[in-house]
Amino acid sequence: MKRPSFVKPPVVIAEIGGNHKGDFEIAKQMIFMAKTFCAADVVKFQKRANRELLTPEEYDAPHPNPANSYGDTYGKHREFLEFSAKQHAKLKKYCESLGVEYSTSVWDLTSAKEIAALKPKMIKIPSACNVRFDMLEYLYEHFKGEIHISLGMTTRAEEKKIIACMLKHKRAKDTVLYACTSGYPVDFDDVCLMEIERLKLAYGNKVRAIGFSGHHNGIAIDMAAYVLGAEYIERHFTLDRTWKGTDHAASLEPDGMRRLVRDLNATAKAFRHKSKEILDVEEVQRQKLKRL
């Protein structure tokens, strides 16, 4: 298959999520580092209305890993890490001042409404909530930007319902689907990169793009994801993998994110056919080394 002479590098999303430890100033530091040092294209947070999202039993239960908890119960832990809609508006404005895209994953209808009101370019639906059709329906009807949906821990039957919702609202060209394995971190043999190819074959001509959301260690896997056709690469981002919290172990520190962006850009430059039989760079070596 002939490819174009120039292939765009993927959009790199640095997912901050709750790795800011509930500290607004740390969140701003992470945005600054993601843009100025790592050259990420997008930074992404999370928004939850925890009383809506969690049952009373879940809210009042202890955190399953107390060493990573920021509260006496799981609900209080989640509340500690939560930013208000006004704070998200400030984060979006700060992103705009630096020239990096702001986005957020929304976990419930209230959060979807709050973030949609900020009019970001894109909103993410995490794997855990991709069959919350009240939320999907609202966004497809009221949000005019891109809707990005992860398909981790999702059955094929659920996937078909998600696609049907998208098509019903005629929003396919605003939708990005992500191949994803939900785990923190994920072993290499569970990454399942060929899901990218499956999604491209099934939906590539319908949706805006296919992406890859990785929770593995290192950055080699992401190069392969790009070559397989992922146009968006999303990785969790932290300033320190030893910080308290469950996502840090599956996150890239600043130098890792910087290398990820660098290597994806290099791969994009290399992703082409030879423009002629003997390239200019080869001519000198041909004259010196070629045996005819």
Summary of the structure (lengths in Angstrom):
residues: 292
radius of gyration: 20.6
end to end distance: 31.1
largest distance: 79.5
contacts: 915
relative contact order: 0.15
helix: 46%
strand: 16%
